[in-house]
Amino acid sequence: MNRQSDPRGTAVAALASLLFMPMGTIVRAADEPKSAAVVKPLLTQDLANAPGKEGLMLTVEYVPGGAAAPHRHDAEVFVYVLEGTVVMQVDGQEPVTLKAGQTFREKPGDIHRQSKNASATEPAKLLVFMVKDQGKPPTRPVASN
């Protein structure tokens, strides 16, 4: 089953955005009037060789200084930095700063402690691919430390 979102924006795309970054998980710079991140679902596809699993592809665009609150995906997550510089960290690991062309991986169960734009002046954009359980939300918030 191939479920591509309408590039003009649909209710499905809006719902997927809310699922990826639930209400209250976005943190923005104090003087930044826009949302800290824009999530654009690109594709959701059932995986034929992995019953009960689906692939989800999306982009995340961080405004300058934008960040996400701590969260988890309960999925295999693969991140490719398309533009800008980001800081990523999962619990138990040191933060890493990634530039365009670099990658990051999260395992199921990882707590994504930091996901933020490293620049206060330039935007950053990520391509994200997840393998997750069908019908389950791709992201859920966790308590901050």
Phi and psi restraints in degrees (value plus and minus 20) as a CYANA .aco file:
   2 ASN   PHI    -134.3   -94.3
   2 ASN   PSI      98.9   138.9
   3 ARG   PHI    -141.6  -101.6
   3 ARG   PSI      70.0   110.0
   4 GLN   PHI    -112.5   -72.5
   4 GLN   PSI     121.4   161.4
   5 SER   PHI    -103.0   -63.0
   5 SER   PSI     128.5   168.5
   6 ASP   PHI     -86.3   -46.3
   6 ASP   PSI     106.9   146.9
   7 PRO   PHI     -81.8   -41.8
   7 PRO   PSI     -39.6     0.4
   8 ARG   PHI    -100.7   -60.7
   8 ARG   PSI     -28.5    11.5
   9 GLY   PHI      78.3   118.3
   9 GLY   PSI     108.3   148.3
  10 THR   PHI    -153.2  -113.2
  10 THR   PSI     152.9   192.9
  11 ALA   PHI     -81.5   -41.5
  11 ALA   PSI     -55.3   -15.3
  12 VAL   PHI     -83.6   -43.6
  12 VAL   PSI     -63.2   -23.2
  13 ALA   PHI     -84.0   -44.0
  13 ALA   PSI     -60.7   -20.7
  14 ALA   PHI     -84.0   -44.0
  14 ALA   PSI     -62.2   -22.2
  15 LEU   PHI     -83.9   -43.9
  15 LEU   PSI     -63.2   -23.2
  16 ALA   PHI     -82.5   -42.5
  16 ALA   PSI     -57.6   -17.6
  17 SER   PHI     -81.4   -41.4
  17 SER   PSI     -62.9   -22.9
  18 LEU   PHI     -86.9   -46.9
  18 LEU   PSI     -55.1   -15.1
  19 LEU   PHI     -88.5   -48.5
  19 LEU   PSI     -58.5   -18.5
  20 PHE   PHI     -90.4   -50.4
  20 PHE   PSI     -60.6   -20.6
  21 MET   PHI    -146.2  -106.2
  21 MET   PSI      63.3   103.3
  22 PRO   PHI     -76.8   -36.8
  22 PRO   PSI     136.6   176.6
  23 MET   PHI     -70.9   -30.9
  23 MET   PSI     115.9   155.9
  24 GLY   PHI      68.5   108.5
  24 GLY   PSI     -25.7    14.3
  25 THR   PHI    -113.5   -73.5
  25 THR   PSI     -32.0     8.0
  26 ILE   PHI    -107.4   -67.4
  26 ILE   PSI     113.2   153.2
  27 VAL   PHI    -135.5   -95.5
  27 VAL   PSI     117.5   157.5
  28 ARG   PHI    -146.0  -106.0
  28 ARG   PSI     139.0   179.0
  29 ALA   PHI     -80.4   -40.4
  29 ALA   PSI     126.7   166.7
  30 ALA   PHI     -75.7   -35.7
  30 ALA   PSI     -57.5   -17.5
  31 ASP   PHI    -124.8   -84.8
  31 ASP   PSI      -1.0    39.0
  32 GLU   PHI    -114.6   -74.6
  32 GLU   PSI      94.5   134.5
  33 PRO   PHI     -95.9   -55.9
  33 PRO   PSI     -43.8    -3.8
  34 LYS   PHI    -109.8   -69.8
  34 LYS   PSI     148.9   188.9
  35 SER   PHI     -80.4   -40.4
  35 SER   PSI     128.8   168.8
  36 ALA   PHI     -91.3   -51.3
  36 ALA   PSI     -46.1    -6.1
  37 ALA   PHI    -165.3  -125.3
  37 ALA   PSI     125.9   165.9
  38 VAL   PHI    -138.9   -98.9
  38 VAL   PSI      99.6   139.6
  39 VAL   PHI    -123.3   -83.3
  39 VAL   PSI     106.0   146.0
  40 LYS   PHI    -142.2  -102.2
  40 LYS   PSI      85.0   125.0
  41 PRO   PHI     -84.2   -44.2
  41 PRO   PSI     116.4   156.4
  42 LEU   PHI    -129.9   -89.9
  42 LEU   PSI     -58.9   -18.9
  43 LEU   PHI    -181.7  -141.7
  43 LEU   PSI     118.5   158.5
  44 THR   PHI    -147.1  -107.1
  44 THR   PSI     106.9   146.9
  45 GLN   PHI    -159.2  -119.2
  45 GLN   PSI     105.3   145.3
  46 ASP   PHI     -82.6   -42.6
  46 ASP   PSI     124.1   164.1
  47 LEU   PHI    -121.6   -81.6
  47 LEU   PSI      94.7   134.7
  48 ALA   PHI     -81.1   -41.1
  48 ALA   PSI     -57.0   -17.0
  49 ASN   PHI    -112.8   -72.8
  49 ASN   PSI     -11.9    28.1
  50 ALA   PHI    -160.3  -120.3
  50 ALA   PSI      58.7    98.7
  51 PRO   PHI     -73.9   -33.9
  51 PRO   PSI     116.4   156.4
  52 GLY   PHI      64.5   104.5
  52 GLY   PSI     -21.7    18.3
  53 LYS   PHI    -134.2   -94.2
  53 LYS   PSI     135.0   175.0
  54 GLU   PHI    -158.7  -118.7
  54 GLU   PSI     132.4   172.4
  55 GLY   PHI    -116.0   -76.0
  55 GLY   PSI     119.6   159.6
  56 LEU   PHI    -149.1  -109.1
  56 LEU   PSI     106.0   146.0
  57 MET   PHI    -139.6   -99.6
  57 MET   PSI     115.5   155.5
  58 LEU   PHI    -175.0  -135.0
  58 LEU   PSI     146.5   186.5
  59 THR   PHI    -133.3   -93.3
  59 THR   PSI     130.0   170.0
  60 VAL   PHI    -146.0  -106.0
  60 VAL   PSI     103.5   143.5
  61 GLU   PHI    -132.4   -92.4
  61 GLU   PSI      99.6   139.6
  62 TYR   PHI    -116.9   -76.9
  62 TYR   PSI     110.7   150.7
  63 VAL   PHI     -89.5   -49.5
  63 VAL   PSI     145.0   185.0
  64 PRO   PHI     -73.6   -33.6
  64 PRO   PSI     108.5   148.5
  65 GLY   PHI      57.0    97.0
  65 GLY   PSI     -18.9    21.1
  66 GLY   PHI     -93.4   -53.4
  66 GLY   PSI     131.8   171.8
  67 ALA   PHI    -174.1  -134.1
  67 ALA   PSI     139.9   179.9
  68 ALA   PHI    -127.5   -87.5
  68 ALA   PSI     125.8   165.8
  69 ALA   PHI     -90.2   -50.2
  69 ALA   PSI     142.0   182.0
  70 PRO   PHI     -73.7   -33.7
  70 PRO   PSI     120.6   160.6
  71 HIS   PHI    -177.6  -137.6
  71 HIS   PSI     153.8   193.8
  72 ARG   PHI    -158.6  -118.6
  72 ARG   PSI     137.7   177.7
  73 HIS   PHI    -131.9   -91.9
  73 HIS   PSI     -40.0     0.0
  74 ASP   PHI      29.9    69.9
  74 ASP   PSI      23.8    63.8
  75 ALA   PHI    -175.4  -135.4
  75 ALA   PSI     144.0   184.0
  76 GLU   PHI     -99.6   -59.6
  76 GLU   PSI     105.1   145.1
  77 VAL   PHI    -145.3  -105.3
  77 VAL   PSI     110.1   150.1
  78 PHE   PHI    -143.4  -103.4
  78 PHE   PSI     105.6   145.6
  79 VAL   PHI    -138.2   -98.2
  79 VAL   PSI     115.1   155.1
  80 TYR   PHI    -143.9  -103.9
  80 TYR   PSI     106.1   146.1
  81 VAL   PHI    -102.3   -62.3
  81 VAL   PSI      96.3   136.3
  82 LEU   PHI    -105.0   -65.0
  82 LEU   PSI     -61.7   -21.7
  83 GLU   PHI    -165.5  -125.5
  83 GLU   PSI     129.3   169.3
  84 GLY   PHI      58.1    98.1
  84 GLY   PSI    -181.3  -141.3
  85 THR   PHI    -154.6  -114.6
  85 THR   PSI     114.6   154.6
  86 VAL   PHI    -149.1  -109.1
  86 VAL   PSI     137.3   177.3
  87 VAL   PHI    -131.8   -91.8
  87 VAL   PSI     107.6   147.6
  88 MET   PHI    -145.1  -105.1
  88 MET   PSI     124.8   164.8
  89 GLN   PHI    -176.9  -136.9
  89 GLN   PSI     114.5   154.5
  90 VAL   PHI    -131.6   -91.6
  90 VAL   PSI     133.1   173.1
  91 ASP   PHI     -73.7   -33.7
  91 ASP   PSI     119.3   159.3
  92 GLY   PHI      67.2   107.2
  92 GLY   PSI     -24.3    15.7
  93 GLN   PHI    -144.0  -104.0
  93 GLN   PSI     135.4   175.4
  94 GLU   PHI     -94.4   -54.4
  94 GLU   PSI     130.8   170.8
  95 PRO   PHI     -83.1   -43.1
  95 PRO   PSI     127.1   167.1
  96 VAL   PHI    -143.9  -103.9
  96 VAL   PSI     122.4   162.4
  97 THR   PHI    -124.4   -84.4
  97 THR   PSI     104.0   144.0
  98 LEU   PHI    -138.5   -98.5
  98 LEU   PSI     121.0   161.0
  99 LYS   PHI    -131.3   -91.3
  99 LYS   PSI     151.1   191.1
 100 ALA   PHI     -69.5   -29.5
 100 ALA   PSI     112.7   152.7
 101 GLY   PHI      76.5   116.5
 101 GLY   PSI     -30.1     9.9
 102 GLN   PHI    -118.9   -78.9
 102 GLN   PSI     143.5   183.5
 103 THR   PHI    -146.5  -106.5
 103 THR   PSI     144.2   184.2
 104 PHE   PHI    -168.1  -128.1
 104 PHE   PSI     124.3   164.3
 105 ARG   PHI    -148.4  -108.4
 105 ARG   PSI     120.3   160.3
 106 GLU   PHI    -138.9   -98.9
 106 GLU   PSI     118.8   158.8
 107 LYS   PHI    -116.0   -76.0
 107 LYS   PSI     137.1   177.1
 108 PRO   PHI     -75.3   -35.3
 108 PRO   PSI     116.2   156.2
 109 GLY   PHI      72.6   112.6
 109 GLY   PSI     -37.2     2.8
 110 ASP   PHI     -83.4   -43.4
 110 ASP   PSI     120.5   160.5
 111 ILE   PHI    -115.0   -75.0
 111 ILE   PSI      98.9   138.9
 112 HIS   PHI    -104.5   -64.5
 112 HIS   PSI      73.5   113.5
 113 ARG   PHI     -92.6   -52.6
 113 ARG   PSI     -61.5   -21.5
 114 GLN   PHI    -149.7  -109.7
 114 GLN   PSI     115.0   155.0
 115 SER   PHI    -170.1  -130.1
 115 SER   PSI      80.6   120.6
 116 LYS   PHI    -169.7  -129.7
 116 LYS   PSI     136.6   176.6
 117 ASN   PHI     -93.7   -53.7
 117 ASN   PSI     107.3   147.3
 118 ALA   PHI     -97.7   -57.7
 118 ALA   PSI     -31.4     8.6
 119 SER   PHI    -127.2   -87.2
 119 SER   PSI     119.9   159.9
 120 ALA   PHI    -110.3   -70.3
 120 ALA   PSI     -24.3    15.7
 121 THR   PHI    -144.4  -104.4
 121 THR   PSI     -39.8     0.2
 122 GLU   PHI    -139.8   -99.8
 122 GLU   PSI     124.8   164.8
 123 PRO   PHI     -93.9   -53.9
 123 PRO   PSI     147.6   187.6
 124 ALA   PHI    -155.3  -115.3
 124 ALA   PSI     128.4   168.4
 125 LYS   PHI    -157.7  -117.7
 125 LYS   PSI     114.2   154.2
 126 LEU   PHI    -139.4   -99.4
 126 LEU   PSI     126.9   166.9
 127 LEU   PHI    -125.1   -85.1
 127 LEU   PSI     106.6   146.6
 128 VAL   PHI    -141.1  -101.1
 128 VAL   PSI     113.3   153.3
 129 PHE   PHI    -144.3  -104.3
 129 PHE   PSI     109.6   149.6
 130 MET   PHI    -143.8  -103.8
 130 MET   PSI     125.4   165.4
 131 VAL   PHI    -133.5   -93.5
 131 VAL   PSI      96.7   136.7
 132 LYS   PHI    -159.6  -119.6
 132 LYS   PSI     149.0   189.0
 133 ASP   PHI     -86.6   -46.6
 133 ASP   PSI     117.0   157.0
 134 GLN   PHI     -80.3   -40.3
 134 GLN   PSI     118.0   158.0
 135 GLY   PHI      56.9    96.9
 135 GLY   PSI     -23.0    17.0
 136 LYS   PHI    -116.7   -76.7
 136 LYS   PSI     127.6   167.6
 137 PRO   PHI     -83.7   -43.7
 137 PRO   PSI     122.8   162.8
 138 PRO   PHI     -93.7   -53.7
 138 PRO   PSI     -39.3     0.7
 139 THR   PHI    -163.0  -123.0
 139 THR   PSI     125.6   165.6
 140 ARG   PHI    -162.7  -122.7
 140 ARG   PSI     125.1   165.1
 141 PRO   PHI     -92.8   -52.8
 141 PRO   PSI     136.8   176.8
 142 VAL   PHI    -151.0  -111.0
 142 VAL   PSI     142.3   182.3
 143 ALA   PHI     -87.7   -47.7
 143 ALA   PSI     123.3   163.3
 144 SER   PHI     -97.0   -57.0
 144 SER   PSI     133.3   173.3
